[in-house]
Amino acid sequence: MSGQGPLAGMRVVELAHIMAGPACGMMLADMGADVIKVEKPDGDDSRRFLPPDIKGESAAFMMMNRNKRGIALNLKDPDAVAVLRRLLDTADVVIENYRHDTMDRLGLGYKTLRQSNPRLVYCAISGFGRTGPYAERGGFDLIAQGMSGLMSITGEGPGRPPVKPGAPIADITAGFLAALGCVAAYARAQSSGEGQIVDTSLFEAGISLTYWQSAIAFATGQAPGALGSAHPLNAPYQSFRTRDGWINIGAANQRNWERLLEVIEAPELGQVPRFATNRDRMTNLAELVPLLEQHLQTRDTKDWLARMDAAGLPAGPVMDICEMHEDPQAKARDMIVETDHPVAGPVKAIGLPIKFGATPGAVLRPAPTLGQHGAEVLAELGYSGAAIDDLERQGALVVG
């Protein structure tokens, strides 16, 4: 079940747990890489993120670890460390999100590994990166969101408690940035024969999501605050109340502003000087929103969406997650996929958000049970059946 996608032929060893590192490995696996996930004997901590579960298997773990093969090693045992070293010598990429000195203490730091595998791309994902005054700190998504400024621009506005985005976006973005870094470094290694360290962090991932707000702060010297669903640079561009719910409207330029007035039949607002330009509308947004909602609350969301679509005005419903899963566009783009797990049975997952014309990626393999592919992977490394049994007996290897 391997070999499909533009990264077919790349071998990745994932020494990562919970979210950012597994997100990186997931993206590489979905694009065709052979990703071997190495877990501790009791498994990735996300195996215990319960509930929810499907027949006892963690839904969170299965989401982030599909398309991977799994082995479980007790790295307190020198023989298990030797197995890992042998595996890393065959790898194109290693992903790790341990504390900064863990791999060095195991004798598996980049300087050591590159001696026997000079083409190795060594990807380290951490809370704050491998350099700087915070390099030794651990990091979590919540901490990164707060320190990167994201929580100061999320929420309803002044006087309200700090709010983080509902998704762990620092974790996920760090994983995706790491995957991009791995692919770039791998491409260079293919031509130069030399690997390198790829170093990114949750903190930097959070900072990278503040482009617009940082531009405002650089230009004005003032930190922008939370705006609810509104845009910091364009108006009207936000959620509005309708008769039966909410609608997002993207009237983000002058022509779309004019389209909006045509659709809601409010030409008089186009004659108001304080709404004439985007600068005017941004300045007077608090006054503009209730005026628009007076019109929008006369019809249901579905009716407005049909009218706006016909007029070419960007708009969309505010869907919950289950509604998104059933959306025909999400299904048409293969964003809802299903695998057959050996314990949980049919399991749905989110698909690959990048489409390739010639070498399409795919979700073909369910997440591994603990140690499921241990014997298979060690056999590929040249271990005999007897040697594998010995490693299992002494507790160095967990075989699923």
Secondary structure, DSSP 8 states (H G I E B T S, - for coil): ----STTTT-EEEEE--SSHHHHHHHHHHHTT-EEEEEE-TT--GGGG--SSEETTEEHHHHHHSTTEEEEEE-TTSHHHHHHHHHHHTT-SEEEE-S-TTHHHHTT--HHHHHHH-TT-EEEEEESS-SSSTTTTS---HHHHHHHTTGGGGSSS-TTS-----SS-HHHHHHHHHHHHHHHHHHHHHHHHS---EEEEEHHHHHHHTTHHHHHHHHHHSS-----TT--SS-SSEEEEE-SSSEEEEE--SHHHHHHHHHHTT-GGGGG-GGGSSHHHHHHTHHHHHHHHHHHHTTS-HHHHHHHHHHHT--EEE---HHHHHT-HHHHHTT-EEEEEETTTEEEEEE--S---SSS-----S----TTTTHHHHHHHTT--HHHHHHHHHTTSEE--
